[in-house]
Amino acid sequence: MTPTPSVLFVCVHNAGRSQMAAGWLRHLSGGAVEVRSAGSMPADQINPVAVDAMLEVGIDIRAEHPKVLTPEAVQASDVVVTMGCGDACPFYPGKRYEDWVLEDPAGQGIDAVRPIRDEIRTRVLALLAELDVAPAAG
């Protein structure tokens, strides 16, 4: 691991799960982790329900936008967390990969997205512990 660990969250559209995960990691790490997110087929915009769900917990991801997954982003990351992108995620030897099986918030209402948001928070806290980074925020 580098002195500042880096994590890349990848899903198909980079509009919901990966953006919420990136928001949580930025918030909970207090800048102690370099955070990236990308999608194999990025959407035009972030899922507005995901934005609303994160705003409910005080995390603003409105300024984010879906980004295309590049080999460079994978190579620059210590940990690559995939969320349903399957074979579209490039594999590089020496990288740590995790696949988080999470329901897709696309097309869902806020009541369905809240549990996804909360599950992502739990997984991000576990990831921070594995990276030996103390949470900076609750």
C-alpha positions as a Python dict, from the first residue, in 0.01 Angstrom:
ca = {
    (1, 'M'): (0, 0, 0),
    (2, 'T'): (107, 357, -63),
    (3, 'P'): (127, 601, 231),
    (4, 'T'): (-212, 735, 121),
    (5, 'P'): (-420, 440, 9),
    (6, 'S'): (-632, 486, -302),
    (7, 'V'): (-967, 323, -376),
    (8, 'L'): (-1158, 307, -704),
    (9, 'F'): (-1531, 231, -698),
    (10, 'V'): (-1667, 93, -1025),
    (11, 'C'): (-2021, 21, -1141),
    (12, 'V'): (-2180, 24, -1485),
    (13, 'H'): (-2326, 376, -1493),
    (14, 'N'): (-2121, 548, -1218),
    (15, 'A'): (-2445, 720, -1121),
    (16, 'G'): (-2561, 553, -798),
    (17, 'R'): (-2375, 289, -597),
    (18, 'S'): (-2020, 390, -689),
    (19, 'Q'): (-2097, 760, -637),
    (20, 'M'): (-2254, 694, -295),
    (21, 'A'): (-1955, 477, -199),
    (22, 'A'): (-1711, 747, -308),
    (23, 'G'): (-1908, 1007, -112),
    (24, 'W'): (-1905, 790, 200),
    (25, 'L'): (-1533, 717, 171),
    (26, 'R'): (-1442, 1084, 122),
    (27, 'H'): (-1655, 1176, 422),
    (28, 'L'): (-1553, 894, 655),
    (29, 'S'): (-1181, 902, 572),
    (30, 'G'): (-1147, 1277, 615),
    (31, 'G'): (-910, 1288, 321),
    (32, 'A'): (-687, 1002, 443),
    (33, 'V'): (-781, 795, 137),
    (34, 'E'): (-761, 897, -228),
    (35, 'V'): (-1104, 826, -376),
    (36, 'R'): (-1203, 761, -738),
    (37, 'S'): (-1517, 633, -905),
    (38, 'A'): (-1595, 536, -1262),
    (39, 'G'): (-1832, 339, -1480),
    (40, 'S'): (-1796, 98, -1769),
    (41, 'M'): (-2086, 277, -1945),
    (42, 'P'): (-2130, 609, -1761),
    (43, 'A'): (-2472, 768, -1742),
    (44, 'D'): (-2542, 1131, -1835),
    (45, 'Q'): (-2589, 1234, -1472),
    (46, 'I'): (-2586, 1105, -1117),
    (47, 'N'): (-2907, 940, -1000),
    (48, 'P'): (-3100, 1224, -830),
    (49, 'V'): (-3244, 982, -572),
    (50, 'A'): (-2890, 876, -475),
    (51, 'V'): (-2803, 1246, -438),
    (52, 'D'): (-3109, 1300, -216),
    (53, 'A'): (-3030, 992, -5),
    (54, 'M'): (-2677, 1116, 57),
    (55, 'L'): (-2795, 1469, 136),
    (56, 'E'): (-3016, 1318, 408),
    (57, 'V'): (-2698, 1209, 589),
    (58, 'G'): (-2513, 1535, 524),
    (59, 'I'): (-2301, 1426, 227),
    (60, 'D'): (-2330, 1636, -87),
    (61, 'I'): (-2244, 1454, -411),
    (62, 'R'): (-2429, 1701, -639),
    (63, 'A'): (-2106, 1831, -792),
    (64, 'E'): (-1995, 1482, -900),
    (65, 'H'): (-2052, 1347, -1248),
    (66, 'P'): (-2029, 1000, -1404),
    (67, 'K'): (-1682, 924, -1538),
    (68, 'V'): (-1563, 659, -1782),
    (69, 'L'): (-1353, 376, -1644),
    (70, 'T'): (-994, 393, -1770),
    (71, 'P'): (-707, 149, -1730),
    (72, 'E'): (-510, 438, -1576),
    (73, 'A'): (-765, 479, -1296),
    (74, 'V'): (-738, 109, -1214),
    (75, 'Q'): (-357, 112, -1226),
    (76, 'A'): (-344, 418, -997),
    (77, 'S'): (-562, 253, -730),
    (78, 'D'): (-461, 17, -450),
    (79, 'V'): (-810, -126, -409),
    (80, 'V'): (-1070, -165, -683),
    (81, 'V'): (-1426, -218, -558),
    (82, 'T'): (-1664, -338, -827),
    (83, 'M'): (-2041, -324, -803),
    (84, 'G'): (-2199, -525, -1079),
    (85, 'C'): (-1977, -433, -1373),
    (86, 'G'): (-1876, -794, -1442),
    (87, 'D'): (-1626, -847, -1721),
    (88, 'A'): (-1622, -475, -1810),
    (89, 'C'): (-1380, -412, -1523),
    (90, 'P'): (-1018, -450, -1630),
    (91, 'F'): (-802, -680, -1420),
    (92, 'Y'): (-443, -598, -1334),
    (93, 'P'): (-220, -835, -1136),
    (94, 'G'): (-116, -698, -799),
    (95, 'K'): (-433, -498, -744),
    (96, 'R'): (-670, -582, -463),
    (97, 'Y'): (-1022, -641, -595),
    (98, 'E'): (-1348, -662, -402),
    (99, 'D'): (-1691, -717, -551),
    (100, 'W'): (-1973, -567, -348),
    (101, 'V'): (-2307, -721, -437),
    (102, 'L'): (-2554, -437, -387),
    (103, 'E'): (-2896, -367, -527),
    (104, 'D'): (-2893, -109, -807),
    (105, 'P'): (-3067, 214, -702),
    (106, 'A'): (-3153, 301, -1064),
    (107, 'G'): (-3525, 362, -1103),
    (108, 'Q'): (-3593, 317, -731),
    (109, 'G'): (-3757, 557, -488),
    (110, 'I'): (-3591, 706, -181),
    (111, 'D'): (-3732, 436, 50),
    (112, 'A'): (-3554, 167, -154),
    (113, 'V'): (-3230, 366, -188),
    (114, 'R'): (-3183, 439, 185),
    (115, 'P'): (-3100, 76, 277),
    (116, 'I'): (-2852, 60, -15),
    (117, 'R'): (-2690, 383, 109),
    (118, 'D'): (-2668, 244, 462),
    (119, 'E'): (-2522, -89, 346),
    (120, 'I'): (-2256, 101, 149),
    (121, 'R'): (-2168, 299, 463),
    (122, 'T'): (-2120, -26, 657),
    (123, 'R'): (-1895, -167, 384),
    (124, 'V'): (-1693, 155, 360),
    (125, 'L'): (-1632, 148, 737),
    (126, 'A'): (-1510, -214, 707),
    (127, 'L'): (-1284, -113, 418),
    (128, 'L'): (-1136, 171, 623),
    (129, 'A'): (-1058, -77, 902),
    (130, 'E'): (-888, -309, 651),
    (131, 'L'): (-683, -14, 523),
    (132, 'D'): (-592, 72, 884),
    (133, 'V'): (-750, 417, 849),
    (134, 'A'): (-947, 546, 1147),
    (135, 'P'): (-1281, 701, 1051),
    (136, 'A'): (-1262, 1079, 1070),
    (137, 'A'): (-1638, 1129, 1078),
    (138, 'G'): (-1948, 933, 1168),
}
